[in-house]
């Protein structure tokens, strides 16, 4: 089973990006999924999670700005990021209950 993240890039503060995480395998629909990020010199931290039933939870630092969603037909989980701040810069990773870490996608927010 594999996860492939995409959608990262360079954006100015206040801008938006949408990350995608495409999953392989038929177990996606029963897997809780999450987005994590790691800033330079810092530990990896949880950003947002979504259960198999669609319930969501967010880190306090991104509440009201980020939205996690999933499309079981496309076996993909998304992270819509709005009102981006320089402190959102980092490598964003996807992980699931039944999936190992993806390779990550770089997000850089310039001030």
HELIX and SHEET records of a PDB file:
HELIX    1   1 UNK A   28  UNK A   30  5                                   3    
HELIX    2   2 UNK A   60  UNK A   62  5                                   3    
HELIX    3   3 UNK A   72  UNK A   74  5                                   3    
HELIX    4   4 UNK A   86  UNK A   88  5                                   3    
SHEET    1   A 4 UNK A   3  UNK A   6  0                                        
SHEET    2   A 4 UNK A  17  UNK A  23 -1                                        
SHEET    3   A 4 UNK A  76  UNK A  81 -1                                        
SHEET    4   A 4 UNK A  66  UNK A  71 -1                                        
SHEET    1   B 6 UNK A   9  UNK A  12  0                                        
SHEET    2   B 6 UNK A 105  UNK A 110  1                                        
SHEET    3   B 6 UNK A  90  UNK A  96 -1                                        
SHEET    4   B 6 UNK A  33  UNK A  38 -1                                        
SHEET    5   B 6 UNK A  45  UNK A  50 -1                                        
SHEET    6   B 6 UNK A  56  UNK A  58 -1                                        
END                                                                             
